[in-house]
Amino acid sequence: MPRAKSNPKRLCVSLESRVFYKKDNIDTAGIRAVSNELKRLAQDGIDVVLVVGGGPLGARYLKIVHQFSRNREQLDQIESMASMVNAKLFVESLRVLKVRTFPKPASTLGEIADFFSSMRGRERGFVVATGIIEPGKTPKQCAAAISRRLGGQLVIASDIQQLEKL
């Protein structure tokens, strides 16, 4: 895949689950806080790809599935699916805030690239949420691959303050 030139108007954010999970439970306040920061970035004309992992929810599913299967491919698929559920929470939160967003968690790098390619020459300020798009990879690895493909700045966010500084 060709590497795009760096684009200061595009960010690829790998968000650590501790930002939107508290004590192994989904934290809606954390999701709202992140969504508000993404809205601010979008209003500033910055396109954002948000990549999330499965978090504690994914870990719980993996623990259960591991009782039935030791097949690495199957376990990776479960982790990817859990991450997409988390990404969907952000899609819905962003939609409520009236942020221009891709209507569902993007499932492949090609889907993300095609979306932004179709937006060329139009207004900026779109947000695409996704999870683990390459089974067996971490959210950070997926975010790095997306960043390389789209030419955006890679941001690893382990707390809300890192997003506030952008």
C-alpha positions in Angstrom: 0.0 0.0 0.0 1.3 3.5 -0.8 2.1 5.7 2.1 0.3 9.1 2.0 2.1 12.4 2.8 1.6 13.6 6.3 -1.5 15.6 6.7 -1.8 18.0 9.6 -5.5 18.1 9.2 -5.9 14.4 9.9 -5.3 12.5 13.1 -5.4 8.8 13.9 -6.0 8.3 17.6 -5.5 5.0 19.3 -7.6 5.4 22.5 -6.6 3.2 25.5 -9.6 1.5 27.1 -8.9 3.0 30.5 -10.2 6.3 29.1 -13.7 4.9 28.6 -13.8 2.0 31.2 -13.8 2.4 34.9 -13.4 -0.7 37.1 -13.9 -2.9 34.1 -17.3 -1.3 33.3 -18.1 1.0 30.4 -17.9 4.6 31.5 -20.5 6.6 29.6 -19.0 9.8 31.0 -15.7 8.9 29.6 -17.3 8.2 26.2 -19.0 11.5 26.3 -15.8 13.3 27.2 -13.9 11.7 24.4 -16.8 12.4 22.0 -16.8 16.1 23.0 -13.1 16.4 22.3 -13.5 14.7 18.9 -16.4 17.1 18.1 -14.0 20.0 18.9 -11.4 18.6 16.6 -13.9 18.1 13.8 -15.3 21.6 14.2 -11.7 22.8 13.8 -11.7 21.1 10.4 -9.6 18.1 11.5 -10.5 14.6 10.2 -10.1 12.0 12.9 -9.9 8.2 12.9 -10.5 6.8 16.3 -9.3 3.3 17.0 -10.4 1.4 20.1 -9.7 -2.1 21.4 -12.0 -4.6 23.2 -11.0 -3.4 26.7 -12.2 -5.4 29.7 -15.3 -6.5 27.8 -13.1 -8.1 25.1 -10.9 -9.7 27.8 -14.0 -11.2 29.5 -15.2 -12.7 26.2 -11.7 -14.1 25.5 -11.6 -15.8 28.8 -15.0 -17.4 28.1 -14.1 -18.4 24.5 -10.8 -19.7 25.7 -12.6 -22.4 27.6 -14.0 -23.7 24.3 -11.3 -23.0 21.8 -7.5 -22.5 21.8 -7.6 -21.5 18.1 -5.7 -18.2 17.9 -7.6 -17.1 14.9 -10.9 -17.5 16.6 -9.7 -15.7 19.7 -8.4 -12.8 17.6 -11.8 -12.6 15.9 -13.6 -12.4 19.2 -11.3 -9.5 20.3 -11.9 -7.7 17.0 -15.6 -8.1 17.4 -15.6 -6.7 21.0 -13.5 -3.7 19.7 -16.2 -3.0 17.1 -18.9 -3.0 19.8 -16.8 -0.4 21.7 -16.4 1.6 18.4 -20.1 1.5 17.9 -20.6 3.2 21.3 -18.5 6.1 20.0 -20.4 6.3 16.6 -23.7 6.6 18.5 -22.3 9.2 21.0 -20.9 11.3 18.1 -24.1 11.0 16.2 -26.0 12.5 19.2 -23.5 15.4 19.2 -24.3 15.9 15.5 -20.7 15.2 14.5 -20.2 14.2 10.9 -19.2 10.6 11.3 -19.1 7.4 9.3 -22.4 5.7 10.1 -20.9 2.5 11.6 -17.6 1.2 12.8 -15.3 0.9 9.8 -14.3 -2.7 9.3 -11.3 -2.5 7.0 -8.4 -0.2 6.2 -9.7 0.0 2.6 -13.1 1.2 3.8 -11.5 4.0 5.8 -9.3 5.0 2.9 -12.2 4.9 0.5 -14.3 7.1 2.7 -11.7 9.8 3.1 -10.8 9.5 -0.6 -14.5 10.2 -1.5 -14.4 13.3 0.8 -11.4 14.8 -1.1 -12.1 18.4 -2.0 -15.0 18.6 0.4 -15.3 20.0 3.9 -13.1 18.5 6.5 -14.0 17.5 10.0 -15.2 14.0 9.8 -14.7 11.3 12.4 -14.5 7.6 11.7 -14.5 5.2 14.6 -13.2 1.7 14.3 -11.8 -1.2 16.3 -9.2 -3.8 15.6 -9.4 -4.1 11.8 -6.6 -6.6 11.5 -7.2 -9.6 13.8 -4.1 -10.4 15.8 -3.0 -6.8 15.9 -3.3 -4.3 18.8 -5.3 -1.1 18.4 -2.0 0.8 18.4 -0.7 -1.3 15.5 -4.0 -0.8 13.6 -3.9 2.9 14.2 -0.3 3.0 13.0 -1.3 1.2 9.8 -4.2 3.6 9.2 -1.9 6.6 9.9 0.6 5.4 7.4 -2.1 4.8 4.7 -3.9 8.1 5.2 -0.9 10.3 6.1 -2.3 11.5 9.4 -0.6 12.1 12.7 -0.6 9.1 15.0 -1.7 9.9 18.6 -1.7 7.3 21.4 -4.1 8.6 24.0 -4.0 7.1 27.4 -6.1 9.8 29.1 -8.5 12.6 28.1 -5.9 15.3 28.7 -3.9 14.1 25.7 -7.0 14.7 23.5 -7.6 18.1 25.1 -4.1 19.2 24.1 -4.6 18.5 20.4 
